[in-house]
Amino acid sequence: QVQLVESGGGLVEPGGSLRLSCAASGIMLKSYTMHWYRQGPGTQRELIANIFSDGVSYYDDSVKGRFTVSRDDVKNTMYLQMNSLKPEDTAVYYCNTVYKPQNLWGQGTQVTVSS
């Protein structure tokens, strides 16, 4: 069964850090472009970061310089290191890839940034 499972969310104070994980089964992450999306309260799901199969990464301006996406090919897991978190980063975070013909999503992990 092809599956993505996110973990690592939680409650953190402004300025704090979290590391999200996206563990894959039935698919080799290194062969695909992987994405991190988030959906805040009352907003549409938005793309915030990519990591391509060659390891090159892309970031939306809203997270550039604060978030880092990486991949462990041995563990078949993608990560999102989030630093200097702000209240506006509060959202459900999802990992995603196109695994034809599926648009494959994890179940999401909640990140809440609040004092």
C-alpha positions as protocol buffer text, in pm:
chain_id: "A"
residue {
  index: 1
  type: GLN
  ca { x: 0 y: 0 z: 0 }
}
residue {
  index: 2
  type: VAL
  ca { x: 133 y: 342 z: -101 }
}
residue {
  index: 3
  type: GLN
  ca { x: 109 y: 579 z: 192 }
}
residue {
  index: 4
  type: LEU
  ca { x: 245 y: 905 z: 332 }
}
residue {
  index: 5
  type: VAL
  ca { x: 225 y: 967 z: 707 }
}
residue {
  index: 6
  type: GLU
  ca { x: 306 y: 1303 z: 864 }
}
residue {
  index: 7
  type: SER
  ca { x: 408 y: 1353 z: 1226 }
}
residue {
  index: 8
  type: GLY
  ca { x: 579 y: 1605 z: 1449 }
}
residue {
  index: 9
  type: GLY
  ca { x: 316 y: 1875 z: 1481 }
}
residue {
  index: 10
  type: GLY
  ca { x: 218 y: 2036 z: 1806 }
}
residue {
  index: 11
  type: LEU
  ca { x: 184 y: 2356 z: 2005 }
}
residue {
  index: 12
  type: VAL
  ca { x: 483 y: 2589 z: 2008 }
}
residue {
  index: 13
  type: GLU
  ca { x: 541 y: 2947 z: 2120 }
}
residue {
  index: 14
  type: PRO
  ca { x: 625 y: 3220 z: 1870 }
}
residue {
  index: 15
  type: GLY
  ca { x: 994 y: 3206 z: 1784 }
}
residue {
  index: 16
  type: GLY
  ca { x: 1009 y: 2834 z: 1853 }
}
residue {
  index: 17
  type: SER
  ca { x: 1093 y: 2540 z: 1629 }
}
residue {
  index: 18
  type: LEU
  ca { x: 939 y: 2215 z: 1518 }
}
residue {
  index: 19
  type: ARG
  ca { x: 1046 y: 1941 z: 1281 }
}
residue {
  index: 20
  type: LEU
  ca { x: 780 y: 1765 z: 1077 }
}
residue {
  index: 21
  type: SER
  ca { x: 830 y: 1423 z: 924 }
}
residue {
  index: 22
  type: CYS
  ca { x: 668 y: 1258 z: 624 }
}
residue {
  index: 23
  type: ALA
  ca { x: 731 y: 884 z: 624 }
}
residue {
  index: 24
  type: ALA
  ca { x: 660 y: 695 z: 304 }
}
residue {
  index: 25
  type: SER
  ca { x: 570 y: 335 z: 238 }
}
residue {
  index: 26
  type: GLY
  ca { x: 527 y: 170 z: -100 }
}
residue {
  index: 27
  type: ILE
  ca { x: 708 y: 453 z: -276 }
}
residue {
  index: 28
  type: MET
  ca { x: 1071 y: 567 z: -290 }
}
residue {
  index: 29
  type: LEU
  ca { x: 1067 y: 936 z: -207 }
}
residue {
  index: 30
  type: LYS
  ca { x: 1399 y: 1002 z: -379 }
}
residue {
  index: 31
  type: SER
  ca { x: 1240 y: 920 z: -714 }
}
residue {
  index: 32
  type: TYR
  ca { x: 973 y: 1188 z: -691 }
}
residue {
  index: 33
  type: THR
  ca { x: 929 y: 1559 z: -641 }
}
residue {
  index: 34
  type: MET
  ca { x: 787 y: 1592 z: -292 }
}
residue {
  index: 35
  type: HIS
  ca { x: 584 y: 1883 z: -161 }
}
residue {
  index: 36
  type: TRP
  ca { x: 488 y: 2038 z: 171 }
}
residue {
  index: 37
  type: TYR
  ca { x: 153 y: 2218 z: 180 }
}
residue {
  index: 38
  type: ARG
  ca { x: -32 y: 2383 z: 464 }
}
residue {
  index: 39
  type: GLN
  ca { x: -389 y: 2492 z: 524 }
}
residue {
  index: 40
  type: GLY
  ca { x: -461 y: 2753 z: 788 }
}
residue {
  index: 41
  type: PRO
  ca { x: -800 y: 2828 z: 943 }
}
residue {
  index: 42
  type: GLY
  ca { x: -1038 y: 2954 z: 676 }
}
residue {
  index: 43
  type: THR
  ca { x: -774 y: 2949 z: 403 }
}
residue {
  index: 44
  type: GLN
  ca { x: -698 y: 2742 z: 96 }
}
residue {
  index: 45
  type: ARG
  ca { x: -425 y: 2480 z: 98 }
}
residue {
  index: 46
  type: GLU
  ca { x: -101 y: 2641 z: -14 }
}
residue {
  index: 47
  type: LEU
  ca { x: 230 y: 2506 z: -138 }
}
residue {
  index: 48
  type: ILE
  ca { x: 520 y: 2611 z: 82 }
}
residue {
  index: 49
  type: ALA
  ca { x: 814 y: 2391 z: -15 }
}
residue {
  index: 50
  type: ASN
  ca { x: 935 y: 2132 z: -266 }
}
residue {
  index: 51
  type: ILE
  ca { x: 1227 y: 1896 z: -278 }
}
residue {
  index: 52
  type: PHE
  ca { x: 1313 y: 1752 z: -617 }
}
residue {
  index: 53
  type: SER
  ca { x: 1460 y: 1409 z: -680 }
}
residue {
  index: 54
  type: ASP
  ca { x: 1805 y: 1563 z: -721 }
}
residue {
  index: 55
  type: GLY
  ca { x: 1775 y: 1724 z: -377 }
}
residue {
  index: 56
  type: VAL
  ca { x: 1718 y: 2079 z: -495 }
}
residue {
  index: 57
  type: SER
  ca { x: 1458 y: 2260 z: -287 }
}
residue {
  index: 58
  type: TYR
  ca { x: 1215 y: 2546 z: -341 }
}
residue {
  index: 59
  type: TYR
  ca { x: 1043 y: 2767 z: -84 }
}
residue {
  index: 60
  type: ASP
  ca { x: 753 y: 3006 z: -87 }
}
residue {
  index: 61
  type: ASP
  ca { x: 847 y: 3357 z: 21 }
}
residue {
  index: 62
  type: SER
  ca { x: 636 y: 3320 z: 335 }
}
residue {
  index: 63
  type: VAL
  ca { x: 874 y: 3056 z: 475 }
}
residue {
  index: 64
  type: LYS
  ca { x: 1202 y: 3124 z: 295 }
}
residue {
  index: 65
  type: GLY
  ca { x: 1492 y: 3157 z: 537 }
}
residue {
  index: 66
  type: ARG
  ca { x: 1294 y: 2998 z: 824 }
}
residue {
  index: 67
  type: PHE
  ca { x: 1195 y: 2655 z: 695 }
}
residue {
  index: 68
  type: THR
  ca { x: 1421 y: 2385 z: 549 }
}
residue {
  index: 69
  type: VAL
  ca { x: 1306 y: 2076 z: 362 }
}
residue {
  index: 70
  type: SER
  ca { x: 1527 y: 1767 z: 355 }
}
residue {
  index: 71
  type: ARG
  ca { x: 1509 y: 1398 z: 281 }
}
residue {
  index: 72
  type: ASP
  ca { x: 1665 y: 1087 z: 434 }
}
residue {
  index: 73
  type: ASP
  ca { x: 1681 y: 828 z: 158 }
}
residue {
  index: 74
  type: VAL
  ca { x: 1771 y: 547 z: 399 }
}
residue {
  index: 75
  type: LYS
  ca { x: 1470 y: 614 z: 619 }
}
residue {
  index: 76
  type: ASN
  ca { x: 1258 y: 705 z: 314 }
}
residue {
  index: 77
  type: THR
  ca { x: 1137 y: 1009 z: 504 }
}
residue {
  index: 78
  type: MET
  ca { x: 1107 y: 1377 z: 420 }
}
residue {
  index: 79
  type: TYR
  ca { x: 1141 y: 1648 z: 684 }
}
residue {
  index: 80
  type: LEU
  ca { x: 1042 y: 2009 z: 728 }
}
residue {
  index: 81
  type: GLN
  ca { x: 1251 y: 2194 z: 985 }
}
residue {
  index: 82
  type: MET
  ca { x: 1058 y: 2502 z: 1093 }
}
residue {
  index: 83
  type: ASN
  ca { x: 1238 y: 2776 z: 1284 }
}
residue {
  index: 84
  type: SER
  ca { x: 1136 y: 3123 z: 1401 }
}
residue {
  index: 85
  type: LEU
  ca { x: 772 y: 3017 z: 1396 }
}
residue {
  index: 86
  type: LYS
  ca { x: 503 y: 3284 z: 1382 }
}
residue {
  index: 87
  type: PRO
  ca { x: 135 y: 3271 z: 1474 }
}
residue {
  index: 88
  type: GLU
  ca { x: 51 y: 3292 z: 1103 }
}
residue {
  index: 89
  type: ASP
  ca { x: 228 y: 2959 z: 1053 }
}
residue {
  index: 90
  type: THR
  ca { x: -59 y: 2793 z: 1239 }
}
residue {
  index: 91
  type: ALA
  ca { x: -205 y: 2535 z: 1000 }
}
residue {
  index: 92
  type: VAL
  ca { x: -244 y: 2171 z: 918 }
}
residue {
  index: 93
  type: TYR
  ca { x: 68 y: 2064 z: 729 }
}
residue {
  index: 94
  type: TYR
  ca { x: 53 y: 1800 z: 457 }
}
residue {
  index: 95
  type: CYS
  ca { x: 309 y: 1618 z: 246 }
}
residue {
  index: 96
  type: ASN
  ca { x: 222 y: 1532 z: -111 }
}
residue {
  index: 97
  type: THR
  ca { x: 345 y: 1386 z: -434 }
}
residue {
  index: 98
  type: VAL
  ca { x: 203 y: 1292 z: -769 }
}
residue {
  index: 99
  type: TYR
  ca { x: 215 y: 912 z: -786 }
}
residue {
  index: 100
  type: LYS
  ca { x: 35 y: 857 z: -1113 }
}
residue {
  index: 101
  type: PRO
  ca { x: -251 y: 834 z: -1140 }
}
residue {
  index: 102
  type: GLN
  ca { x: -288 y: 935 z: -775 }
}
residue {
  index: 103
  type: ASN
  ca { x: -232 y: 1272 z: -616 }
}
residue {
  index: 104
  type: LEU
  ca { x: -99 y: 1126 z: -293 }
}
residue {
  index: 105
  type: TRP
  ca { x: -160 y: 1308 z: 38 }
}
residue {
  index: 106
  type: GLY
  ca { x: -83 y: 1230 z: 396 }
}
residue {
  index: 107
  type: GLN
  ca { x: -340 y: 1280 z: 670 }
}
residue {
  index: 108
  type: GLY
  ca { x: -184 y: 1605 z: 789 }
}
residue {
  index: 109
  type: THR
  ca { x: -34 y: 1720 z: 1118 }
}
residue {
  index: 110
  type: GLN
  ca { x: -152 y: 2023 z: 1314 }
}
residue {
  index: 111
  type: VAL
  ca { x: 94 y: 2299 z: 1399 }
}
residue {
  index: 112
  type: THR
  ca { x: -25 y: 2569 z: 1637 }
}
residue {
  index: 113
  type: VAL
  ca { x: 194 y: 2870 z: 1713 }
}
residue {
  index: 114
  type: SER
  ca { x: 64 y: 3056 z: 2015 }
}
residue {
  index: 115
  type: SER
  ca { x: 177 y: 3200 z: 2345 }
}
